[in-house]
Amino acid sequence: MTLPHIIQGGMGAGVSNWRLARSVARAGQMGVVSGTALDTILVRHLQNGDATGDYRRALARFPFPAVAERVLGRYFVPGGKPADRPYARLPLHTATVTREQAELIVLANFAEVSLAREGHDGPVGINLLDKIPLPNLASLYGAMLAGVDYVLMGAGIPWQIPGALDRLSRHEPVSVLLPVEQAPSGVEHRSAFDPALFGPPGEPLARPRFLAIVSSQTLAQALVRRATGRIDGFIVEGDVAGGHNAPPRGPLQLGPTGEPIYGPRDAVDWEGLRRLGLPFWIAGGSGSPARLREAFETGAAGIQVGTLFALCEESGLTAAIKAQFRDLCRRDEVKVFTDPTASPTGFPFKVVGLPGTLAEADLYSLRQRVCDLGYLRRLWHRPDGTVGYRCPSEPVADYERKGGTAEETIGRKCLCNGLLANIGMGSPLAGGGFELPLVTAGSALAQLREFLRHVGESYSSSQVLDYLLA
């Protein structure tokens, strides 16, 4: 398989959708779908009526028709639900995945990858987060059933995933250790998935290539040494990238703007990375032809680009958000803030200061704290030995009741609901209105402004590729 020069970043939730991934892959570069919250995204598309019929077309290809029929029967609303009616809620993920949850996760990931692969033979990947471990095994199996070519994973240390891919390709049961806070030494908690849930094993599945998203040569080297299976390459992501960033090495220090300070210890040892002998791509502030040339000179196979693709016509962001962001960026009137506390994960998170979004402190202070999607909940060891679930963005009293402290909740934001609002799937609120967006992007806005000089009011993914590869 020829290595792509451009990887289109896997931006969640639903920003890197199948339309964007398909358009990039069709052009011969790597299109990537985000695997974040795909079960919720699928059922909300179905409840909205699936006006184009795309998801029902994908579900009709699922190799276990009874599963697709059950999901359609439960969630599909012909013509779509009324806009002000709440979406049907899915059960929150736990360490023990129920049959109903497993079927929906597998089906949703199959559908997204299947649609991304329609009509071409270009490379398609799926991006998952190590910080959202509970649905990952079922997500991988669904993507593999659809023939995904690459799995990309970061936001943690995904050392268990390569071995899981090996076992899932043979339809074998698999489990992973879970990161459980306050677990006593020697006590393990695991999450398991068994493909036999769907019937007798068929022909072996193609094992996708695995690319670990890392911030340093040190982490890449540790993964090569510790991983349970083959690692096929790395995406080396700098601190200017959008979404979650790796924390600075050493004690966290904040600069005058309140953002984390990255220093010499966070610089990448490119020579050490090259010695690993695996292909790598450079991400974060890579959205320009000059950065692609520099990547080649460094020895990289290419670059991963997110923000330029996030604002193109095919991405899942609402048209209003894309137009507002592009306009403010052209006029140099928007900033991206690396928020050290926004994410419940504890990782720094890039927040775009768009008016009318939850980036505005006054608007966020009016939001009622609720954790009803729960993808970023943390796992903790209860006194009775079972696994508990808590989120520092949930109501403070609930978090304290679960053993957390009020200090841990300060500054936290509900990324789950904000990110779904970014793609027009914000939950209706009981008092009227909808959950507001919380937009993320890379902080290299000078690169974005330079690109916007070459295009009109809106632009396509093919224009991004033409610009980068010129």
C-alpha positions as CSV (number, residue, x, y, z in Angstrom):
1,M,0.0,0.0,0.0
2,T,1.5,3.4,-1.1
3,L,1.7,5.7,1.9
4,P,-0.3,8.9,1.6
5,H,1.4,12.3,1.8
6,I,-1.7,13.9,3.4
7,I,-3.7,12.5,6.3
8,Q,-7.0,14.4,6.9
9,G,-7.3,14.6,10.6
10,G,-9.9,12.6,12.5
11,M,-11.9,15.4,14.1
12,G,-14.7,14.6,16.5
13,A,-17.5,14.4,17.1
14,G,-18.8,14.0,13.5
15,V,-16.7,16.8,12.0
16,S,-14.6,14.3,10.1
17,N,-17.6,12.5,8.8
18,W,-17.9,10.0,6.0
19,R,-18.5,12.7,3.3
20,L,-15.2,14.4,4.2
21,A,-13.2,11.2,4.5
22,R,-14.6,9.8,1.2
23,S,-13.8,13.0,-0.7
24,V,-10.2,12.9,0.5
25,A,-9.7,9.2,0.0
26,R,-11.1,9.4,-3.5
27,A,-8.4,11.9,-4.3
28,G,-5.7,9.3,-3.2
29,Q,-4.9,10.7,0.2
30,M,-6.0,9.3,3.6
31,G,-9.6,10.2,4.5
32,V,-10.3,9.6,8.2
33,V,-13.6,9.4,10.0
34,S,-13.9,10.3,13.7
35,G,-15.0,7.3,15.7
36,T,-16.1,9.5,18.7
37,A,-19.7,9.1,19.7
38,L,-20.7,7.3,16.5
39,D,-23.5,5.4,18.2
40,T,-25.1,8.6,19.3
41,I,-24.5,10.2,15.9
42,L,-26.1,7.3,14.1
43,V,-29.3,7.2,16.2
44,R,-29.7,11.0,16.0
45,H,-29.4,10.8,12.2
46,L,-32.1,8.2,12.2
47,Q,-34.3,10.2,14.6
48,N,-33.9,13.2,12.3
49,G,-35.3,11.0,9.5
50,D,-32.1,10.2,7.5
51,A,-33.5,12.4,4.8
52,T,-30.8,11.4,2.2
53,G,-31.2,7.7,3.0
54,D,-27.4,7.3,3.3
55,Y,-27.3,5.6,6.7
56,R,-30.2,3.3,5.8
57,R,-28.2,2.4,2.6
58,A,-25.2,1.6,4.7
59,L,-27.2,-0.4,7.3
60,A,-28.6,-2.5,4.4
61,R,-25.0,-3.7,3.8
62,F,-24.4,-4.8,7.3
63,P,-23.5,-8.5,7.3
64,F,-26.0,-9.2,10.2
65,P,-29.3,-7.9,8.9
66,A,-31.3,-8.7,12.1
67,V,-29.1,-6.2,14.0
68,A,-29.7,-3.4,11.5
69,E,-33.4,-4.1,11.6
70,R,-33.6,-3.9,15.4
71,V,-31.8,-0.6,15.4
72,L,-33.9,0.8,12.6
73,G,-37.1,-0.3,14.4
74,R,-36.0,1.3,17.6
75,Y,-34.7,4.6,16.4
76,F,-35.7,5.5,12.8
77,V,-38.4,8.2,12.7
78,P,-39.8,8.6,9.1
79,G,-39.8,12.3,8.3
80,G,-37.8,13.1,11.4
81,K,-38.9,14.0,15.0
82,P,-40.1,17.5,15.8
83,A,-37.0,19.7,16.4
84,D,-38.0,20.6,19.9
85,R,-38.5,16.9,21.0
86,P,-35.6,15.5,22.9
87,Y,-33.5,12.8,21.3
88,A,-33.9,9.3,22.7
89,R,-31.0,8.7,25.1
90,L,-28.6,5.8,24.8
91,P,-27.6,4.0,28.0
92,L,-24.2,5.3,29.2
93,H,-21.2,3.1,28.5
94,T,-19.9,1.0,31.3
95,A,-17.1,-1.6,31.6
96,T,-19.7,-4.3,31.0
97,V,-21.0,-3.7,27.4
98,T,-24.5,-5.0,27.0
99,R,-25.6,-6.8,23.8
100,E,-27.7,-3.9,22.8
101,Q,-24.8,-1.5,23.2
102,A,-22.4,-3.7,21.4
103,E,-24.7,-4.1,18.4
104,L,-25.2,-0.4,18.1
105,I,-21.5,0.5,18.4
106,V,-20.5,-2.1,15.8
107,L,-23.3,-1.1,13.5
108,A,-22.5,2.7,13.8
109,N,-18.8,2.3,13.1
110,F,-19.6,-0.1,10.2
111,A,-22.0,2.4,8.6
112,E,-19.6,5.4,8.9
113,V,-16.6,3.5,7.4
114,S,-18.8,1.8,4.8
115,L,-20.1,5.1,3.5
116,A,-16.6,6.6,3.5
117,R,-15.4,3.7,1.3
118,E,-18.1,4.0,-1.3
119,G,-17.0,4.4,-4.9
120,H,-13.2,4.4,-4.7
121,D,-10.2,2.4,-3.5
122,G,-8.4,5.1,-1.7
123,P,-7.2,4.7,2.0
124,V,-9.8,5.2,4.7
125,G,-8.9,5.4,8.4
126,I,-10.8,5.8,11.7
127,N,-9.6,7.9,14.6
128,L,-10.4,6.7,18.2
129,L,-9.4,8.1,21.5
130,D,-7.6,6.1,24.2
131,K,-9.3,8.4,26.7
132,I,-12.7,6.9,25.6
133,P,-11.8,3.2,26.2
134,L,-15.2,1.6,26.9
135,P,-16.6,1.5,23.3
136,N,-13.3,1.1,21.5
137,L,-13.2,-2.7,21.0
138,A,-16.7,-2.9,19.5
139,S,-15.9,0.3,17.4
140,L,-12.8,-1.4,16.0
141,Y,-14.7,-4.5,15.0
142,G,-17.4,-2.5,13.3
143,A,-14.8,-0.5,11.3
144,M,-13.0,-3.7,10.4
145,L,-16.2,-5.4,9.1
146,A,-16.4,-2.4,6.8
147,G,-12.8,-2.9,5.6
148,V,-11.1,0.1,7.3
149,D,-7.5,0.5,6.1
150,Y,-6.0,2.4,9.1
151,V,-6.7,2.9,12.8
152,L,-5.4,6.1,14.3
153,M,-5.4,6.5,18.1
154,G,-4.0,9.0,20.6
155,A,-5.2,10.9,23.6
156,G,-3.3,8.5,25.8
157,I,-1.0,5.5,25.4
158,P,-2.8,2.9,23.2
159,W,-0.4,0.0,23.7
160,Q,-3.1,-2.6,23.9
161,I,-4.8,-1.8,20.6
162,P,-2.4,-3.5,18.1
163,G,-2.9,-6.9,19.8
164,A,-6.6,-6.3,19.9
165,L,-6.6,-5.7,16.1
166,D,-4.8,-9.0,15.6
167,R,-7.4,-10.9,17.6
168,L,-10.4,-9.1,16.1
169,S,-9.2,-9.9,12.6
170,R,-9.6,-13.6,13.6
171,H,-13.0,-12.9,15.2
172,E,-11.5,-13.9,18.6
173,P,-12.7,-12.5,22.0
174,V,-10.5,-9.7,23.3
175,S,-10.2,-7.6,26.5
176,V,-8.3,-4.6,27.6
177,L,-7.2,-3.2,30.9
178,L,-9.1,-0.1,32.0
179,P,-7.6,3.0,33.6
180,V,-9.4,3.0,36.9
181,E,-8.6,5.8,39.4
182,Q,-8.0,4.8,43.1
183,A,-7.7,1.1,42.2
184,P,-5.5,-0.7,44.8
185,S,-2.2,-2.1,43.6
186,G,-2.6,-5.4,41.8
187,V,-6.3,-4.9,41.2
188,E,-7.3,-5.0,37.5
189,H,-10.5,-4.0,35.8
190,R,-11.1,-5.0,32.2
191,S,-13.5,-4.4,29.4
192,A,-14.2,-7.3,27.0
193,F,-15.8,-7.8,23.6
194,D,-16.6,-11.1,21.8
195,P,-17.3,-11.1,18.1
196,A,-19.2,-14.4,18.6
197,L,-22.1,-12.1,19.8
198,F,-22.8,-11.8,16.1
199,G,-22.6,-15.4,15.1
200,P,-20.0,-18.0,14.1
201,P,-16.7,-16.6,12.8
202,G,-16.5,-16.1,9.1
203,E,-13.4,-15.5,6.9
204,P,-10.6,-13.6,8.6
205,L,-10.9,-9.8,8.4
206,A,-8.1,-7.7,6.9
207,R,-6.0,-6.3,9.8
208,P,-5.8,-2.5,9.4
209,R,-2.5,-0.7,9.8
210,F,-2.2,1.0,13.2
211,L,-0.9,4.5,13.6
212,A,-0.3,5.8,17.1
213,I,-0.7,9.5,17.7
214,V,2.2,10.7,19.9
215,S,3.8,13.9,21.0
216,S,7.4,12.7,21.4
217,Q,10.0,10.2,20.3
218,T,10.1,9.0,23.9
219,L,6.5,7.9,23.7
220,A,6.9,6.4,20.3
221,Q,9.8,4.3,21.5
222,A,7.9,3.2,24.6
223,L,5.0,2.1,22.4
224,V,7.2,0.1,20.1
225,R,8.6,-1.7,23.1
226,R,5.4,-2.2,25.0
227,A,2.7,-2.7,22.4
228,T,0.8,-6.0,22.3
229,G,1.1,-6.2,18.5
230,R,2.5,-4.5,15.4
231,I,2.7,-0.7,15.2
232,D,2.8,0.5,11.6
233,G,3.7,4.2,12.1
234,F,3.2,7.3,14.1
235,I,1.5,10.7,13.8
236,V,3.6,13.2,15.7
237,E,1.3,15.9,17.0
238,G,2.5,19.2,18.3
239,D,0.9,21.4,20.9
240,V,-0.7,23.8,18.3
241,A,-3.0,21.0,17.0
242,G,-6.7,21.3,17.6
243,G,-8.7,19.2,20.1
244,H,-6.8,17.5,22.9
245,N,-3.1,18.2,23.4
246,A,-0.6,16.1,25.3
247,P,0.2,17.9,28.5
248,P,3.7,19.5,28.8
249,R,6.3,17.2,30.2
250,G,7.1,18.0,33.8
251,P,5.0,20.1,36.3
252,L,2.2,22.1,34.6
253,Q,3.0,25.8,34.4
254,L,0.7,28.5,33.0
255,G,1.8,31.5,31.0
256,P,0.4,35.1,31.3
257,T,-2.6,34.2,29.2
258,G,-3.4,31.1,31.4
259,E,-2.3,28.6,28.8
260,P,0.1,25.7,29.4
261,I,3.8,26.5,28.8
262,Y,5.5,24.1,26.4
263,G,9.3,24.1,26.5
264,P,12.5,22.4,25.3
265,R,11.5,19.1,27.0
266,D,8.5,18.9,24.7
267,A,10.6,19.2,21.5
268,V,10.6,16.1,19.3
269,D,13.9,14.2,18.8
270,W,13.5,13.7,15.0
271,E,16.7,11.7,14.7
272,G,15.6,9.3,17.4
273,L,12.2,9.0,15.7
274,R,13.8,8.2,12.4
275,R,15.9,5.4,14.0
276,L,12.7,3.6,14.9
277,G,12.4,2.7,11.2
278,L,8.7,3.3,10.9
279,P,6.9,5.9,8.8
280,F,5.6,9.0,10.5
281,W,3.5,12.1,9.7
282,I,3.8,15.5,11.3
283,A,0.6,17.1,12.7
284,G,-0.2,20.4,14.4
285,G,0.5,23.6,12.5
286,S,1.0,21.6,9.3
287,G,-1.6,23.2,7.0
288,S,0.7,24.7,4.4
289,P,2.7,23.6,1.4
290,A,5.9,24.8,3.2
291,R,5.1,22.5,6.1
292,L,4.7,19.6,3.8
293,R,8.1,20.3,2.2
294,E,9.7,20.6,5.7
295,A,8.1,17.3,6.7
296,F,9.7,15.5,3.8
297,E,13.1,17.1,4.7
298,T,12.6,15.8,8.2
299,G,12.1,12.3,6.9
300,A,8.4,12.1,7.4
301,A,6.0,10.4,5.0
302,G,3.9,13.5,5.0
303,I,1.6,15.6,7.2
304,Q,-1.8,15.4,9.0
305,V,-4.0,18.4,8.5
306,G,-7.2,19.2,10.5
307,T,-8.4,22.8,10.6
308,L,-8.3,23.5,6.9
309,F,-10.5,20.4,6.3
310,A,-12.7,21.2,9.3
311,L,-13.9,24.4,7.5
312,C,-14.4,22.9,4.1
313,E,-17.8,22.1,2.5
314,E,-17.8,18.4,3.2
315,S,-17.0,18.6,7.0
316,G,-19.7,18.0,9.6
317,L,-19.5,21.5,11.2
318,T,-22.7,23.5,10.6
319,A,-22.6,25.9,7.7
320,A,-23.1,28.8,10.2
321,I,-20.1,27.9,12.3
322,K,-17.9,27.5,9.3
323,A,-18.9,30.8,7.8
324,Q,-18.5,32.6,11.1
325,F,-15.1,31.1,11.8
326,R,-13.8,31.8,8.2
327,D,-15.0,35.4,8.3
328,L,-13.5,36.2,11.7
329,C,-10.2,34.5,10.7
330,R,-9.9,36.5,7.5
331,R,-10.3,39.7,9.6
332,D,-7.9,38.4,12.3
333,E,-10.7,38.7,14.9
334,V,-10.7,35.2,16.5
335,K,-8.4,33.5,18.9
336,V,-7.8,29.9,19.9
337,F,-7.2,29.3,23.6
338,T,-5.4,26.2,24.9
339,D,-7.6,25.7,28.0
340,P,-5.8,23.7,30.7
341,T,-9.1,22.8,32.5
342,A,-11.9,22.6,30.0
343,S,-11.7,18.9,29.2
344,P,-12.9,16.3,31.8
345,T,-9.9,14.2,30.7
346,G,-7.4,16.6,32.3
347,F,-5.6,17.1,29.0
348,P,-5.3,20.7,27.6
349,F,-8.0,21.4,25.0
350,K,-8.1,24.0,22.2
351,V,-11.2,26.2,22.4
352,V,-12.1,28.7,19.6
353,G,-13.4,32.0,20.9
354,L,-16.5,32.2,18.6
355,P,-19.2,34.5,19.9
356,G,-22.4,32.7,20.8
357,T,-20.7,29.5,21.8
358,L,-19.8,28.0,25.1
359,A,-16.3,29.6,24.8
360,E,-17.9,32.6,26.3
361,A,-17.7,32.3,30.1
362,D,-21.0,34.2,30.6
363,L,-22.9,31.8,28.3
364,Y,-21.3,28.7,29.9
365,S,-22.2,29.9,33.4
366,L,-25.9,29.9,32.4
367,R,-25.7,26.2,31.3
368,Q,-27.2,23.7,33.7
369,R,-24.5,21.1,34.5
370,V,-25.5,17.7,33.3
371,C,-23.7,14.5,32.2
372,D,-26.1,12.7,30.0
373,L,-23.8,11.4,27.2
374,G,-20.9,10.4,29.4
375,Y,-18.2,9.6,26.8
376,L,-15.5,11.3,28.8
377,R,-16.4,10.1,32.2
378,R,-13.5,8.8,34.4
379,L,-13.5,5.4,35.9
380,W,-12.9,5.0,39.6
381,H,-12.6,2.1,42.1
382,R,-15.5,2.1,44.5
383,P,-15.0,0.9,48.1
384,D,-17.1,-2.2,47.3
385,G,-14.6,-3.1,44.5
386,T,-16.8,-2.3,41.6
387,V,-16.1,0.4,38.9
388,G,-17.7,3.7,39.3
389,Y,-18.1,6.5,36.7
390,R,-17.8,10.3,37.3
391,C,-17.2,13.4,35.3
392,P,-15.8,16.7,36.6
393,S,-18.3,18.5,34.3
394,E,-21.3,16.9,35.9
395,P,-23.2,18.6,38.8
396,V,-20.7,19.3,41.5
397,A,-22.7,17.6,44.3
398,D,-22.8,14.4,42.2
399,Y,-19.1,14.5,41.5
400,E,-18.3,14.9,45.2
401,R,-20.7,12.1,46.2
402,K,-18.6,9.9,43.9
403,G,-15.4,10.7,45.8
404,G,-14.2,13.6,43.7
405,T,-13.5,17.1,45.0
406,A,-15.1,20.4,44.1
407,E,-11.7,21.8,43.1
408,E,-11.5,19.3,40.3
409,T,-14.8,20.6,38.7
410,I,-13.6,24.2,38.4
411,G,-13.4,25.3,34.8
412,R,-14.5,22.0,33.4
413,K,-16.8,22.1,30.3
414,C,-19.2,19.5,28.8
415,L,-17.3,18.6,25.6
416,C,-19.7,15.8,24.7
417,N,-22.8,18.0,24.3
418,G,-20.8,21.0,22.9
419,L,-19.2,18.9,20.2
420,L,-22.5,17.4,19.1
421,A,-24.0,20.8,18.9
422,N,-21.1,21.7,16.5
423,I,-22.6,19.4,13.9
424,G,-26.2,20.5,14.4
425,M,-27.1,17.7,16.8
426,G,-27.4,19.8,20.0
427,S,-29.8,18.4,22.5
428,P,-33.1,20.4,23.0
429,L,-33.2,21.9,26.5
430,A,-36.1,21.5,28.9
431,G,-36.5,25.3,29.2
432,G,-36.4,25.9,25.5
433,G,-33.4,26.3,23.1
434,F,-30.6,23.8,22.4
435,E,-27.2,23.0,23.8
436,L,-24.7,25.5,22.4
437,P,-21.6,24.6,20.4
438,L,-18.0,24.4,21.8
439,V,-15.7,24.7,18.7
440,T,-12.1,23.4,18.6
441,A,-9.4,24.0,16.1
442,G,-5.6,24.3,15.8
443,S,-4.0,27.5,16.9
444,A,-1.9,28.1,13.7
445,L,-4.5,30.6,12.4
446,A,-1.9,32.5,10.3
447,Q,-1.8,29.3,8.1
448,L,-5.5,29.3,7.8
449,R,-5.7,33.0,6.9
450,E,-3.0,32.4,4.2
451,F,-5.1,29.5,2.8
452,L,-8.3,31.6,2.8
453,R,-6.6,34.2,0.6
454,H,-6.6,31.5,-2.2
455,V,-10.3,30.5,-2.0
456,G,-13.7,32.0,-2.0
457,E,-16.3,32.3,0.7
458,S,-16.4,28.5,1.0
459,Y,-14.2,25.8,-0.4
460,S,-14.0,22.1,-0.9
461,S,-11.7,19.4,0.4
462,S,-10.2,19.0,-3.1
463,Q,-9.1,22.7,-2.9
464,V,-7.3,22.0,0.3
465,L,-5.5,19.1,-1.3
466,D,-4.6,21.1,-4.4
467,Y,-3.2,23.9,-2.2
468,L,-1.1,21.5,0.0
469,L,0.2,19.5,-2.9
470,A,0.8,22.3,-5.3
